[in-house]
Amino acid sequence: MKAGFSLLRRRDALRYFSLPVVSAVPGVGGLGATAARAQGQAPVRMPRIVSVSGATTEIVYALGAEKQLVGTDTTSLYPAAALQTPKVGYMRQLSAEGLLSLKPDAVIGTTEAGPLVVMDQVRSAGVKLELVEADHTWTEVQRKVAAVGRATARVAQAAALQAKLDAQWAEVLAAVARKGGRKPRAIFILSHSGSPQVAGEKTAAHAMLNYAGLDNALVSTGGSANFAGYRAMTPEAVVTAAPDVIVTTTQGVEAVGGLEKFWQRPGLELTPAYKRRALVALDALYLIGFGPRLPQAVAELHQAGLKAVA
Amino acid sequence: MKALRHGDHRRLPASLVLAGGVLLLALSFVIGSARGAYAISPLQLWNVLLDMLGGSTQPTPEHLVFMNIRLPRLLLGVAAGAALGLSGALMQGLFRNPLADPGLIGVSSGAALAAGMTIVLGSLWFPEMPRTLGSWTLVAAAFTGSLLVTMLVYALSQQDGATRVGLMLLAGVAINALAGAGLGYLTFLATDEQLRNIQFWLLGSLGGARWSAVALVFAMVTAAAGSGIALARPLNAIALGEAQAALLGVPVERVKRLAVLLTALAVGAVTATTGIIGFIGLVAPHCVRLVAGPDHRIVLPGSALLGAALVLAADSVARTMVKPAELPLGVLTAFVGVPFFLLLLRHFKSRL
């Protein structure tokens, strides 16, 4: 903490003494850009962006626009370089002054970014907001790529990346479709903290199970009508669902203290999955982040699901 | 009031305490103005102030940040701290109980329950609702909730046309528990996203400050503070016991009703806008009493001043400690308030 404060003070001091220079440097978003244009300087200045979602941050790196990335949120964990960028906090609890202090031209993320008031303040300071609605489909990824392309002024690269991803996606979907026969029954367990939860409809995890040719056993057993969102995992519901394979996140397995502990959760020992210890654990952002690695994630989940019941 | 002052020759004089409070508030306001994630040097701040007076044509980014984000936030902090401090003093005076705080009569739990209902159940009817954290819908619902629950506690404490303070305390505890259970049920129903929103709301933040909201809250708190400070003499009399106060000619019923109403309006408005800011209402009055003694003519305005200063100090840290991110204010009011309180406690322990 001490080092941070002294550094900040030094930075403040530097800014103070270099005042005339600072005032000529493009400032907050649109305003700074206008000023720069009016003075006829800064011929090509790529827009500065803050990314407040793990998936959009990945896309920024995939487009090679990381030099333009001046800040990310705490859900931006991949690639590792993203961890070194200034962190603006959790995407649902952003700070207006914090965001503006990074002097971005655009903020990109999902519509989960908030609070609303803060987003309004940032917008009214002349910063462009590119927020993508999450609906857990492939078009969500396409819209994210397009949004990042617009925000970083790399529309052409974004289109190229999109074409590449679309091809991968078609290939993966075809591979999943080719595999006929009985779909393995699966459940998704989310247990990053405290009590474990299972995924119902209208969740990214449910969409992933479907794309990967797995059957969300909690939804298809239909114990409770229209089971949407995440619900507390009850042992009896898990036994009733009788999954062939359990899907979870590596973070969830680590949180309980390893595979051994994970299987000790009540209810799991009475499932078909328990006999073969059929568990697929993938990184949370990779698995349910709906970023540019979605095709790989679906392919990997599909393969792992098949192997679990083979 | 001679009886209250008996043997307190070591207490600081009233004028000194209040002047100190004003100074502390002014100091934390100036420091709060100069600190923030967005670097604004003292010189730039000075220019912003000149622009403000002169009406500039081309606002600088610093001007926009200060005028639209930092200044409304500071003013909301002043209003919030003053409301919490003053109401805490009113409640402790009314209940004649050192553990009383504005939350006791259901203001905070009512707001929390209504906010939780808006966040969770609102989405059933309006799918966009969970995204509207900090929106007017949420503010209005929380304010209404706090008033309704406070009215319920007040109604439960009526007996033979009079308000029984002991009954109000127990009714408050019971209704708070009920509201807590309701909120617990809502968190069970909530999706991950809604749960996060509730959680952050419960930790409080001045991040939702915009001029329209600040103006409303400020007007409400100023009005409440004006009438609240006028209750100082009656509360001094009530400190001797309600019967004695009545004999001295104090309209005890009216004082009680007014104290509850002012607390509900001021703290309700603040909590609806900021979420729950704990600890200030409990501790600010104690700090003032430790230094200045129990006379409400000093404790009421002193608690308002100290409450405002403490909230501004806590928010300064909340805004800058992990910049460009932000810490929840509810966490820091305790971190800033407790050491201050313990320090006073150590220094003045002979007085307890």
Interface residues (C-beta under 8 A of the other chain):
Chain A: M1 L8 R11 D12 R15 Y16 L19 S23 G27 V28 L31 G32 G71 T74 P86 K87 V88 G89 Y90 R92 Q93 L94 S95 A96 E97 G98 L99 L100 S101 L102 K103 T111 E112 G114 P115 L116 V117 V118 D120 Q121 S124 A125 G126 Q197 G229 Y230 A232
Chain B: G36 A37 Y38 A39 S41 P42 L43 Q44 T60 P61 E62 L64 V65 N68 I69 R70 R131 T132 L133 G134 S135 F188 T191 D192 E193 R196 N197 F200 S205 G207 G208 A209 R210 R319 T320 M321 V322 K323 P324 A325 E326 P328
